Amino acid sequence: MAALTRQEITERIVKLIHNFVPELQDAELDENSRINTDASLDSLSLILLITKVESSFDISIPEKEWKKINTLGELVDRVQAGLAKN
């Protein structure tokens, strides 16, 4: 299977966010978007989103890294790191 590009990873995560938070369906999210505030996610919702991302990409993001994820770009970075380990 070919490696996913950063753009493909970003698009998949944005789609997950849009599905997870329906009121953001039309929101434009980019790598600088703060997913905890711009996407209106509280800490529990952010954890649920991260677990959905882990499941979608078949990776594991260490729990100690979760609180370091503030932007969409940082989440993409963690996904890329997780995919590189597989």
C-alpha positions in Angstrom: 0.0 0.0 0.0 1.3 3.4 -0.9 2.2 5.8 1.8 -0.4 8.6 2.4 0.7 12.1 1.6 0.4 14.9 4.2 -2.5 16.3 2.2 -4.3 13.0 2.2 -3.9 12.6 5.9 -5.1 16.2 6.5 -8.2 15.6 4.3 -9.1 12.4 6.1 -8.8 14.1 9.5 -10.8 17.1 8.4 -13.5 14.7 7.2 -13.5 13.0 10.6 -13.8 16.3 12.3 -16.7 17.3 10.1 -18.4 14.0 10.8 -17.7 14.2 14.5 -18.9 17.9 14.8 -21.7 18.2 12.3 -22.0 22.0 12.9 -18.5 22.3 11.4 -19.6 20.7 8.1 -18.9 23.9 6.2 -15.9 25.1 8.2 -12.6 25.6 6.5 -10.0 23.9 8.6 -6.3 24.2 7.8 -3.1 23.0 9.6 -3.1 26.2 11.7 -6.6 25.6 12.9 -6.7 25.0 16.7 -8.8 21.9 16.9 -9.7 22.4 20.5 -11.0 25.9 20.1 -11.6 26.5 16.3 -13.4 23.2 16.1 -15.2 23.8 19.4 -13.9 20.6 21.0 -13.7 20.3 24.8 -11.0 18.0 26.3 -13.3 14.9 26.2 -14.3 15.5 22.6 -10.7 16.0 21.6 -9.8 12.6 23.2 -12.7 11.0 21.4 -11.6 12.5 18.1 -8.0 11.3 18.7 -9.3 7.8 19.3 -11.3 8.0 16.1 -8.2 9.2 14.2 -6.1 6.3 15.7 -8.8 3.8 14.6 -9.1 5.3 11.1 -5.3 5.2 10.5 -4.7 2.0 12.5 -2.1 3.8 14.7 -1.6 4.6 18.4 -0.8 8.0 19.7 0.6 7.8 23.2 -1.7 9.3 25.8 1.1 11.6 27.0 1.1 13.2 23.5 -2.6 14.0 23.5 -2.3 17.2 25.5 0.4 18.5 23.2 -2.0 18.4 20.2 -3.5 21.8 19.7 -3.6 22.3 16.0 -4.7 20.3 13.0 -1.1 20.3 11.8 0.1 18.9 15.1 -2.4 16.1 14.8 -1.3 15.4 11.2 2.3 15.3 12.5 1.4 12.6 15.1 -0.5 10.6 12.5 2.5 10.7 10.2 4.8 9.6 13.0 2.5 6.8 13.8 2.3 5.6 10.2 6.1 5.7 9.9 6.3 3.2 12.7 4.0 0.8 10.9 
